[in-house]
Amino acid sequence: MVSSSPPAPSPLHGEGGITSGDPAAFDGLAEGYDAAFSHRPIGRFLRGVVQARLAAHFRAGDHVLEMGCGTGEDALWLAERGIRVTATDASETMLAVTRAKCAGQALVEARRLDLAGLRGEEDEEELNRRDAENTEEYGDSTAKTQSTQRNTAEWDGGFSSFGAMNCLEDWRGVAGWLGERIRPGGIVGLGVMSPWCVWEPLWHGLHGDWRTATRRWRRKTLFQGAADGQATAVTYPSIGRLSRDFAPYFERIHVQPLGLFLPPSDVFGVIEKRPRLMRLLMALEARFGRARLLAALADHYWVEFRRRESNAD
Ligand SMILES: C[S@@+](CC[C@H](N)C(=O)[O-])C[C@H]1O[C@@H](n2cnc3c(N)ncnc32)[C@H](O)[C@@H]1O
């Protein structure tokens, strides 16, 4: 997630009364987002790492779900490789940028989806209710047919790059919802801001800004995308927490750092002004990019789950 210095989001502090999942917080960011992040040298490098992972799993002809697509950079990249993308975001302003960027690209469908409202269990309850009604009316076989229809997968896989998952406070709902819609064996990849990022406390600590230096350790901060915009809560789930919430439906198959040597976006400018240092950090990032044990120390970690053939007990 882009994390500070205009037009990137400026984190606020003070956790009282935060409500999570107010996607309007991102509306004011949409227009400047690519200039502040996607089109910066470090942003491009990090997105390249994500796209290499997507390319490892998704093939032309696949249909994938993108969650929190922002300005549609990854959706367009995948579509140019023959992959059909349902690109979703809760912010209409972000979706407008995605639609404009992907205009004429028939393989991208941009659609509003608020991840905070997703629940697998509710679908289950609804299905059970309908099954019970059908059983009463028609006997067991029709109820079983309904169950089979419900399990028809919509997508071959899914992903979310750079922080949309940090806008939730509980991931069981989205995991359950995905569990019902990703085909068995399908991959879900998530780029998530880590609670243990080393850069942030070092950089902000050295500059005497302790509130910012320690914000991830509080696990929940207030984020305001634009100075006059809505605020929303940002959380920092650990790899373990996310894995536990996904575990009933998905097994974790891969984790790696994303921004271990390269800094969070509010420090991009400092490094980009020093091209030799930037090249060195990029080389280190590439060298240690698969170091699973260092993933939690990065700005984001990238975690991949595979949909189980059947739900875990
Ligand atoms: C930091 S941006 C990342 C955008 C994009 N994935 C990228 O790689 O550049 C986070 C995105 O998550 C979206 N978002 C925040 N809360 C959301 C929610 N509850 N449901 C869906 N999207 C959400 C925001 O609107 C924003 O576009």
The ligand as an ORCA input file, in Angstrom:
! r2SCAN-3c Opt
* xyz 0 1
  C      -3.059      0.510     -1.942
  S      -4.337      0.206     -3.055
  C      -3.705     -1.134     -4.038
  C      -4.290     -1.102     -5.424
  C      -3.790     -2.148     -6.389
  N      -4.075     -3.481     -5.973
  C      -2.323     -2.018     -6.684
  O      -1.642     -3.026     -6.726
  O      -1.852     -0.920     -6.934
  C      -5.570     -0.598     -2.070
  C      -6.885     -0.746     -2.785
  O      -7.777     -1.474     -1.956
  C      -9.060     -0.927     -2.129
  N      -9.899     -1.256     -0.963
  C      -9.813     -0.761      0.280
  N     -10.759     -1.297      1.070
  C     -11.443     -2.171      0.290
  C     -12.527     -3.050      0.527
  N     -13.111     -3.129      1.727
  N     -12.983     -3.788     -0.504
  C     -12.409     -3.717     -1.718
  N     -11.383     -2.913     -2.006
  C     -10.899     -2.144     -1.013
  C      -8.828      0.550     -2.270
  O      -9.916      1.229     -2.844
  C      -7.566      0.574     -3.106
  O      -7.871      0.627     -4.480
*
